[in-house]
Amino acid sequence: MSAAAPLYSFSGRLECRRAAAGALGLTLVGRAAGELLQLAFKGAPPPDLPAVLEGGELTRVSPERYRLSSSGRSWEIAASALHVHCDVGAAFYAALPPRPVPWQKRMLWGLVLALAARPLGRRLLVRLRRALQ
């Protein structure tokens, strides 16, 4: 039987959070492939699992069993479901091109800044602000 490939390989600090109540008994929080991941297991955590690990690998052993390995040790996690949450905001916004500023808005703010640079212009902007209030 060949060894299964890891589902996730964590680098750095890996937090193992136990839930006091609720269906999701264990949540792993750490970085995998440069992204912050949260893995929530529907099941009880192993009793000897420490609160913090340095790195680790998560492997699926069977449909409802996972193995977490770190620093030469391993823990079996029995879970009927695994929920994966990752922050994709940085990648999403990096893929979007910046929206160009309309020329009317650039002209308006250029005029406001030019007026604010001179004493007479500042007085005019103060009077205009008071009139609009």
C-alpha positions in Angstrom: 0.0 0.0 0.0 1.5 3.4 -1.0 1.6 6.4 1.3 -1.0 9.0 0.5 0.1 12.5 -0.5 -0.4 15.2 2.1 -3.6 17.3 1.7 -1.8 20.3 3.2 1.8 21.0 4.3 2.0 23.8 6.9 5.1 25.9 7.4 5.7 27.9 10.6 3.4 28.1 13.5 0.3 25.8 13.4 -2.4 26.5 16.0 -4.6 23.6 17.2 -7.7 25.2 18.7 -10.2 23.0 20.6 -13.8 24.0 20.7 -15.5 24.0 24.1 -18.9 23.4 22.5 -20.4 22.8 19.1 -20.0 20.3 16.3 -16.5 21.5 15.1 -14.2 20.1 17.8 -10.9 21.1 16.3 -9.6 23.9 14.2 -6.1 24.1 12.7 -4.9 27.6 11.8 -1.6 28.0 9.9 0.1 28.9 6.6 0.1 26.4 3.7 1.5 27.4 0.3 1.8 31.0 1.5 -1.9 31.4 2.4 -3.5 31.5 5.8 -5.7 28.4 6.1 -8.3 27.3 8.7 -9.2 23.7 8.7 -12.2 22.9 10.9 -12.9 19.2 11.8 -16.3 17.9 12.7 -15.2 15.6 15.4 -13.3 15.3 18.7 -9.6 16.3 18.7 -6.9 13.8 19.9 -6.4 14.3 23.7 -2.6 14.6 23.5 -2.5 17.1 20.6 -0.6 20.2 21.7 -2.0 23.7 21.3 0.8 24.8 19.0 3.0 22.9 16.5 5.9 24.0 14.3 4.8 23.1 10.8 3.2 19.8 9.9 1.4 17.8 7.3 -2.2 16.7 7.1 -3.0 13.4 5.3 -6.3 11.8 4.6 -6.1 8.2 5.8 -9.7 7.1 5.1 -12.9 8.9 4.4 -13.4 9.9 8.0 -9.8 9.7 9.4 -6.9 12.2 9.0 -3.3 12.1 10.2 -1.5 15.2 11.4 2.3 14.8 11.5 4.8 17.2 13.0 8.3 16.9 14.4 8.4 13.1 14.1 5.0 12.6 15.9 1.6 12.0 14.5 -2.0 12.2 15.7 -5.1 10.5 14.2 -8.2 12.8 13.9 -11.6 11.1 13.5 -13.9 13.6 11.7 -17.0 13.1 9.7 -16.3 16.4 7.8 -13.5 18.8 7.1 -14.2 22.5 6.4 -11.4 24.5 4.7 -11.3 28.3 4.8 -8.7 30.3 3.1 -8.2 34.0 2.6 -8.2 34.7 -1.2 -8.6 38.5 -0.9 -5.0 39.4 -1.8 -4.9 37.2 -4.9 -8.4 38.4 -5.9 -7.5 42.1 -5.7 -4.1 41.6 -7.3 -5.9 40.1 -10.4 -8.1 43.2 -10.7 -6.7 46.1 -12.7 -6.9 49.4 -10.8 -9.8 51.6 -11.9 -8.7 54.8 -13.7 -9.8 58.1 -12.0 -12.2 60.0 -14.2 -10.7 63.2 -15.7 -13.4 65.4 -14.1 -12.5 64.3 -10.6 -8.8 64.8 -11.3 -9.5 68.4 -12.5 -11.7 69.1 -9.5 -9.1 68.0 -6.9 -6.3 69.7 -8.9 -8.3 73.0 -8.6 -9.1 72.5 -4.9 -5.4 71.8 -4.1 -4.3 74.8 -6.2 -6.7 77.0 -4.3 -5.6 75.6 -0.9 -2.0 76.5 -1.8 -2.8 80.3 -1.7 -4.2 82.4 1.2 -6.9 83.9 -1.0 -7.9 80.5 -2.2 -8.1 79.1 1.3 -10.4 82.0 2.3 -12.6 81.3 -0.7 -12.8 77.5 0.2 -13.7 78.4 3.8 -16.5 80.7 2.6 -17.7 78.1 0.2 -17.7 75.4 2.9 -19.7 77.7 5.3 -22.2 78.4 2.5 -22.8 74.7 1.8 -23.4 73.9 5.5 
